[in-house]
Amino acid sequence: MLEADIVNYMKKKVKAMGGECRKQHWEGRRDAPDWLILLHDRHGYLETKAPGRKPRPGQVRELERLTASGAVAGWADSFAAVDAFIDRMLREALV
């Protein structure tokens, strides 16, 4: 399985739930997460990885910064991790 398989799963799941996934390009921000997920009245930032791959230290730092600001942010390297992220996104209140 490839990272593209994880991305395609995420897109299909979010779309089926009535949401959108948008690929992000962060001007002047290296290591920021790849995806903005918009679902119902929530949003979250997700870094996708190939199965078994972990985010780089800079990516972890960016995810921590977003989380500290009140956003739901995380990474996923499997279908189950995508599901868990979406569940967390729907549970947590956003700023």
Residue pairs with C-beta under 8 A, 6 or more apart in sequence:
1 50
1 51
2 50
3 48
3 49
3 50
3 53
6 48
6 49
6 50
6 51
6 76
6 77
6 78
6 79
6 82
7 35
7 48
9 79
9 82
10 21
10 35
10 37
10 46
10 48
10 76
10 82
11 21
13 82
13 83
13 86
14 20
14 21
14 37
14 39
14 86
15 21
17 39
17 40
17 86
18 39
18 40
19 37
19 38
19 39
19 40
20 37
20 38
20 39
21 35
21 36
21 37
21 38
22 35
22 36
22 37
22 38
23 34
23 35
24 32
24 33
24 34
24 35
24 36
24 45
26 32
29 62
30 58
31 56
31 58
31 59
31 61
31 62
32 45
32 59
32 62
33 45
33 46
33 47
33 59
33 62
33 63
33 66
33 73
33 75
34 46
34 47
34 48
35 45
35 46
35 47
35 48
36 43
36 44
36 45
37 43
37 44
37 45
37 46
37 86
37 89
39 86
39 89
39 90
40 90
42 72
42 89
42 90
42 92
42 94
43 71
43 72
43 89
43 94
44 71
44 72
44 73
44 74
44 85
44 86
44 88
44 89
44 94
45 63
45 66
45 71
45 72
45 73
45 74
46 73
46 74
46 75
46 76
46 82
46 85
47 55
47 59
47 63
47 74
47 75
47 76
48 75
48 76
48 77
49 55
49 75
49 76
49 77
50 77
51 77
51 78
52 77
53 77
54 75
54 77
55 63
55 75
59 75
62 73
63 73
63 74
63 75
64 73
66 73
67 73
69 95
70 94
70 95
71 94
71 95
72 85
72 88
72 89
72 92
72 94
74 85
74 88
75 81
76 82
76 84
76 85
